[in-house]
Amino acid sequence: MKPVREDITTRQVAQAIEDYIFSARDRAILKRRLIDGICFEPLAEEFDMSPRQIKDIVYKGSAKIFRHL
């Protein structure tokens, strides 16, 4: 997975997830997607959700954290 911005470190992304995402489930999903690079379908299986639900969480959460980075 290619980084969204080259000047942002993994540590900064992880800290932003901790600071701005309040749901433990959503934090776990965002970390698995943005830091570990896991695709939507395996995440859906791992969290017993649909790929569409995972995509919604990732897109909304990413928008929220990247506003602060």
N, C-alpha and C positions, 0 to 999 in steps of 0.2 A: 504494500500500500504506500503510495507516494504521500509525503507530508503535505498538508494544506499550505503551510508557509515554512520556508526553510529556516527562518530565524527563530522559530519556536522549538524549545527542547521538549523531550518526553516528560521531563520533570515538571516543566511549567504546565503542560497539559494535565498531568496527574494532579497537580496542586489546584488548578482551576476546577477540575471535576469535583474535588473534595470541597472546595470553597463555595461553589455555585449550584451544585446539583444536590438536592435535599433528599431524594428518594434513594435508599440503599440499593434497590434493584436497578434503578436507572444509572447510578454510579458504576455498578458492576458491569452493566451492558456497555456503557461508554468506554470504560477502561479496556474491556475485551476487544472492542471495535477499534478505538483510536490508538491504543498503545500496543495491543497484541496483534492487531491487524486481522482479526477473525471476520470472515464474511457473514452476511446477514442470515443465510440459511442455517449454517451450523449454530449461530447464536440463537436462532428461533428454536431449534431443537434443544439446546442447552437450557434455555429459560422457559421452555414449554409455552411458547407464544408463536404467533404467525410472523412470517418475514415482514409483512406490512407493519405490524406493531413495532417490531424491532427498528425498522427504518424510520418510523415516526419518532421514536424515542431518540435515535441517533441524530436525526436531522434537527430536531428541536433542541436537544441538549448541546449539540455542536454549535448551533447559532448562539446559544446562551453563553457558553464558555468562551468562544472566540471573540465575543464582544468585549470581553475583559482582558484579552491578551494583546 
